Amino acid sequence: MNQTNQNWSLEQQRVDEVVSEISRRIHLLEQETLDTKSEMIDIRKNFWDDVTVNFDDAAERAETFASLKQQAELLSERERTHRQAALQLRTLNKLQHSPYFGRIDYAEEGEQSAEAIYLGISSLRDGSDENYLIYDWRAPVSSLYYDYPPGPAQYETPMGTIQGELQLKRQYMIREGVILSLFDTGVTIGDELLQAVLGGQSDAQMKSIVATIQREQNRIIRNERSRLLVVQGAAGSGKTSAALQRVAYLLYRYRGVLTADQIVLFSPNPMFNSYVATVLPELGEENMQQTTFQDYLVYRIGKAFKLEGPYAQLEYALTNADEPGYKARMEGIRYKASMNYAQLMERYLVYLGEQGLIFRSLLFRGESVVDADTLKAYFYSLDHSIAIPNRLRLVAEWLLEKLKEREQAACSEAWVEKEVELLDKETYLKAFQSLKRQKGFTEESFNDYDREHRFLAKYVVAEKFKPLRSRIKKLGFIDLKAIYRQLFTDPAFAVSIANGGCKLPAAWPEICAGMVNRLDGGEMAYEDATPFLYLVERIRGFQTNTSVRHLLIDEAQDYTAFQFVFLKRMFPRSRVTALGDLNQSINAHTSGGSDGFAALTELFEPEETETIMLMRSYRSTRQIVEFTSRLIEGGDKIEPFNRDGLEPTLTSAAGETELHRLVSCRIEALLSAGHGTIAVICKTVSQSRIAYEALGKAVPELRLLEKETESFEPGVIVIPSYLAKGVEFDAVIVYDASSSEYSRESERRLFYTVCTRAMHELHLYAAEGEWSPFITDEAKRLCALESQKTATVNSV
Ligand SMILES: Nc1ncnc2c1ncn2[C@@H]1O[C@H](COP(=O)(O)OP(=O)(O)OP(=O)(O)O)[C@@H](O)[C@H]1O
């Protein structure tokens, strides 16, 4: 038996031993789970038998509550144990299938011999509970595996740095308890495991990458120092993957202190949410909270307006260039995303502190209780050094007093009498109960007609004033919509607010007219939504969430300055991990060029901020990365992972009918080649619908994905460019890569994003005209130029 075979058989022997220990644990745990389950059922069944219920007097009541509480606690403790056991079982089942993926032999400085450390998705000790059979990939010592080749190596522990020598680094692929491959790094050239993983088919769900985390990704995952961690990385460099493993790491590192619901991931769209939703459960952790910024906007202001979404705005930007007002709106979109607008808003807030807040009269039964002018006068009579939200609270208190007076007066008004007479039996009883509780009324006192009547009148009035009181408490007496609108009503107004201190765009008057028009029609444009909400929060006082400790913002290049400010204010105690690629800025507001992540980094002190660049691209084959990196400036710095595939193809068709025939043939060929996810990517939704109509007949399995789509499923799909952001496909067909679709500088990043979605194959088509100018001659030389004839022959 040669050395390799001997190693292999020894390793398999160890896998067998570990798997048998895991099976033993599973068996034990299953037994325990069964016991806990039957205990839970018992407690639920006999809940009321074991509680003595007696409400006769205060002492009995207290005893009843104590006994109820005890039973409930017992039940919830059993439920917790059951939940934990279920989680543990899930992890053990995964370990049984593949107990570990790596091994390092590490000799600590001063130690005679090296210890063999096996890495898996979770730790496991032997039967004596003394030795680790498997170390969790997140344990301090495990970082050696990701950070060093064999040789001198060190790692950090809470007690300090440990120095030593890494004597062996071995990788395994174990499935169903059988070692399928095993190799030592330093012996093999290139990363075989990574090759195998990346060469596989794409999936409807993102996969965990723990077995093959790269050193620079490990820096992101284990970063604990910075309050703001910015990850700027090339397309497919593993930003999202690293972020998700980071969450798993943090949950491990701060177990007992940090829980999954204290971590929030902001993703670009609901489909992306579904795409990444299984990574953490795969790693045996609960999922963090996932949302989109748009969801939040809808939650906050979706009832008050017909709210435009980011994709509708982008669709407008991409398709309406010939419409009147287009240039002005685009200028408005860019302006409203900028720091200049944020400064204007600050000045406006200063102005509002002195004058200009718009109030709503408080009406009761159509008559004013306090009119808007009186409210305004009272507000501005208060000390101006008190912040607006605090002054508004003082106004609310003052108003509640006024309301009390009005309420008292109302009791003797004629309408109350009528209301009392109309009280139905149920309300009458309710009133009686409520008065009995408040005033110690008895049956006798309720027989006194006058008193009864007086109190029923009071009850009726109080009920009628309830909504008004709640409106006051919610500061509903300020007209926030009108206050935002005021900034646009007269273009000269904002000029006077800016007062030369901050810039206004040239098209300001047109921007104002468009905005007022939309608002009066009950609509809120996407570019106005966050600034409006920001103004609302500054006036009413920010609603903060202090329980969230980690905020992850994926596709951060598409957020505006306002959105960052907003998130920072909303989650004041949270650390932020922002992941983005400026070359993939696909939004309407950065079409004139981007100032990078400056708007975000400005919100944090430089010493609490760290930026990590990822330049190696893992998603696509070398041929695809070499092509796509030539589509953008600075692309020469992107390093492809060395995985070979076919060259991208460029096929020009003679007209649309021919285009559809060629694309259908291509899809057929890709399906025959075994590709599971194939995307025909169009620039817009409108174009996607046309493509879907035309291709659907020849490709019956074709599906159209639009913005409402909530889940990502494999198959053949037509998808608009911006929805494909963040996800990947085995093969990508660019439906129209001609200059008529992608030629403006603002479309370059869109084109780059589209092409970088491909893992194994990339095919570009043009029905007529020239190729997009972004495909330079150099880029063309990296492609197979297919004539119609060869394309047909190749495909069929
Ligand atoms: N260390 C790794 N091991 C295995 N696969 C990896 C690794 N890093 C990245 N990948 C794979 O590369 C692909 C791209 O990763 P991911 O989507 O995280 O990149 P990204 O930087 O967020 O991409 P984009 O910005 O283009 O959306 C995924 O299939 C991911 O599984």
PDBQT file of the ligand as one rigid body, heavy atoms in Angstrom, charges set to zero:
ROOT
HETATM    1  N1  LIG A 801     -14.465  30.856  -0.974  1.00  0.00    +0.000 N 
HETATM    2  C1  LIG A 801     -15.386  30.405  -1.802  1.00  0.00    +0.000 A 
HETATM    3  N2  LIG A 801     -15.559  29.088  -1.949  1.00  0.00    +0.000 NA
HETATM    4  C2  LIG A 801     -16.491  28.598  -2.789  1.00  0.00    +0.000 A 
HETATM    5  N3  LIG A 801     -17.290  29.351  -3.530  1.00  0.00    +0.000 NA
HETATM    6  C3  LIG A 801     -17.157  30.664  -3.409  1.00  0.00    +0.000 A 
HETATM    7  C4  LIG A 801     -16.206  31.276  -2.546  1.00  0.00    +0.000 A 
HETATM    8  N4  LIG A 801     -16.330  32.604  -2.651  1.00  0.00    +0.000 NA
HETATM    9  C5  LIG A 801     -17.318  32.826  -3.526  1.00  0.00    +0.000 A 
HETATM   10  N5  LIG A 801     -17.803  31.670  -3.982  1.00  0.00    +0.000 N 
HETATM   11  C6  LIG A 801     -18.888  31.461  -4.951  1.00  0.00    +0.000 C 
HETATM   12  O1  LIG A 801     -18.805  32.494  -5.919  1.00  0.00    +0.000 OA
HETATM   13  C7  LIG A 801     -20.113  32.893  -6.310  1.00  0.00    +0.000 C 
HETATM   14  C8  LIG A 801     -20.257  34.387  -6.120  1.00  0.00    +0.000 C 
HETATM   15  O2  LIG A 801     -20.293  34.673  -4.744  1.00  0.00    +0.000 OA
HETATM   16  P1  LIG A 801     -21.167  35.882  -4.178  1.00  0.00    +0.000 P 
HETATM   17  O3  LIG A 801     -22.491  35.882  -4.817  1.00  0.00    +0.000 OA
HETATM   18  O4  LIG A 801     -21.045  35.835  -2.722  1.00  0.00    +0.000 OA
HETATM   19  O5  LIG A 801     -20.317  37.081  -4.761  1.00  0.00    +0.000 OA
HETATM   20  P2  LIG A 801     -20.637  38.630  -4.752  1.00  0.00    +0.000 P 
HETATM   21  O6  LIG A 801     -19.327  39.292  -4.593  1.00  0.00    +0.000 OA
HETATM   22  O7  LIG A 801     -21.683  38.928  -3.748  1.00  0.00    +0.000 OA
HETATM   23  O8  LIG A 801     -21.182  38.795  -6.219  1.00  0.00    +0.000 OA
HETATM   24  P3  LIG A 801     -21.962  39.973  -6.966  1.00  0.00    +0.000 P 
HETATM   25  O9  LIG A 801     -21.456  41.270  -6.460  1.00  0.00    +0.000 OA
HETATM   26  O10 LIG A 801     -21.614  39.749  -8.390  1.00  0.00    +0.000 OA
HETATM   27  O11 LIG A 801     -23.402  39.732  -6.713  1.00  0.00    +0.000 OA
HETATM   28  C9  LIG A 801     -21.088  32.070  -5.485  1.00  0.00    +0.000 C 
HETATM   29  O12 LIG A 801     -21.483  30.955  -6.239  1.00  0.00    +0.000 OA
HETATM   30  C10 LIG A 801     -20.252  31.621  -4.309  1.00  0.00    +0.000 C 
HETATM   31  O13 LIG A 801     -20.725  30.404  -3.782  1.00  0.00    +0.000 OA
ENDROOT
TORSDOF 0
